[in-house]
Amino acid sequence: ELHEKTYDGEKVIYWEVKYPFLLSNRDYVYVRECREMDVDGRKIWVVLAQSVSVPQCPEKPGIIRVKSYKQSLAIESDGKSGSKVYMYYFDNPGGMIPSWLVNWAAKSGVPTFLKDMQKACHNYSKGT
């Protein structure tokens, strides 16, 4: 489940993430800000996101709320056909996650995610 709603004039995103079998799903409630910047003639897109607590979006039974989430992303064209990307990402998924799964995510999950993202970006440019 993923949707954006406005609460007290602020756009808030709700995102429920399915976790592997035997683990509880997690959900996020966060705000996001996107800006396009011009720095000495270079276009840079910046996306900032951070978890928030919103009374209108209570926790759901059986789903663990990720209360500590922060992301900073900057994307800049390399002036050719590529991009430079900087991303800082942190979340504390809470609950009891086995150490073998944490180790797998650090060693395999994140690098696979980055390769998949790179492949999606290449395929996106071919499709447009």
C-alpha angles and dihedrals in degrees: 000000000000127000143145123226135172118240119180090344095308124111109233126188123215116197127176114197123201112229126203121281114293093023125097118247117251130220133202131205111191148146123235132198124194125192135177110212135190111213112180090328094314118120112225125178117207126193122187124184133176136172118255136186113238119180091208089062106056125183117272123229113260094016122098114225114225100222098176113057130141133166133179119185131179123183125186130177113242088219092252126058100309143066139227113227131193119185132177113188132176134166134156105215093196124207125072112310115177115247091235089062093047089050091049091051092050095046103033113004099060096043090047090050091052092048090049090050091050091049091048090051091051091048092046092058090050091051097051 
